[in-house]
Amino acid sequence: MSAPEKLDAHLIEIIKWHFSSETGCPFWLEWMSKNFDPKQEIKSFGDMVKFPHFQDEWLRDLQPEVWVPNAFKGKPYNIFETGGTTGMPKQRIGWDDYKHDYSEFSTKLKDEHFPPGKHWLMMGPTGPRRLRLAVEHLANVRGSSCYFIDLDPRFVKKLISNKQFDVARQYMDHVVDQAVTILKHRKVSGLFTTPKLLEALAEKVNIFEAGIRGVFCGGTTMLPQYVRFIVEEVLEGKIGFYPTYGNTLMGLAASVPLLPEDKFSITYYAPQPRAVLRVVKPDETTQTVDYDTWGRVELTTLTKEFFMPRFLERDEALRRKPRAPYEWDGVAEVRPFGAMENKIVEGVY
């Protein structure tokens, strides 16, 4: 079965699940009563443009129980948050999706970079974020355990917005110093962090000599010249580098290994059919842009725990052609939407 056929079959199964009274959640059942019956209207992924864009306000303003599928009623759920510097953050509930997403990602890691049965260090946002449980699960899947250094990105963004750069630097040093202490006193072979924190860590300790053999980074703009700097200068070409693009609403899009002809331009591929990324025209979002052209990233999430059609991310990217082992489009050089026109605050990401 081809990738489009697999996607259509999965989509029809998910639509039936979320829009049936036995298994669906209150939000989508009520939505169906006021709009149309997707079980009748949606026959392939191409039909998804019949849905309006999913609104992030729904995840901010509504109580989480409206998203509980009737099939899961009475089963306690995790509550994960995403975004939110001020006011109410977006929240997504879940049960086992993060385990599926990261177990699948485990197959993309080479044993030489993330040797099974060793120890990892995560230097990144924990607290209410899915990432903390997800990274620990990924380590566990590979027979490893994980140390954690906490990070509050909302605090950093607030400091930078207020132009309190000296305090932001102090907080960054505080986080990095904790990681240095762990690396000096514990045997760690794998590292998860953001590129800016990785760069700051490398200024204080030789990462390779500290035992790190694999690094995966996520959560920020990584333009080709910055990727080159990370690979050649920070990691000195000796440590496996795994850039990732993910969030609480999608899961994890893995990057394909860099080839010389990529010129350090990173392309990510969504975990289809559980999530689908399109790069669309900002002023006509039913249409995708041409390959190697900039557009806005649109995400559709398709799991039994969570159905989210056509969510416009606050990101833009280049649309890239399928590349082995992926049979679907990728997104490249992801950056905040409008980054060329506006000053974007990314903080430690």
Secondary structure, 3 states (H helix, E strand, C coil): CCHHHHHHHHHHHHHHHHCCCCCCCHHHHHHHHHCCCHHHHCCCHHHHHHCCCCCHHHHHHCCHHHHCCHHHCCCCCEEEEECCCCCCCEEEEECCHHHHHHHHHHCCCCCCCCCCCCEEEEECCCCCCHHHHHHHHHHHHCCCEEEEECCCHHHHHHHHHCCCHHHHHHHHHHHHHHHHHHHHHCCCCEEEECHHHHHHHHCCCCCCCCCCCEEEEECCCCCHHHHHHHHHHHCCCCCEEEEEEEECCCEEEEECCCCHHHCCCCEEECCCCCEEEEEEECCEEEEECCCCCEEEEEEEEECCCCEEEEEEEEEEEEEECCCCCCCCCEEEEEEECCCCCCCCCCCCC
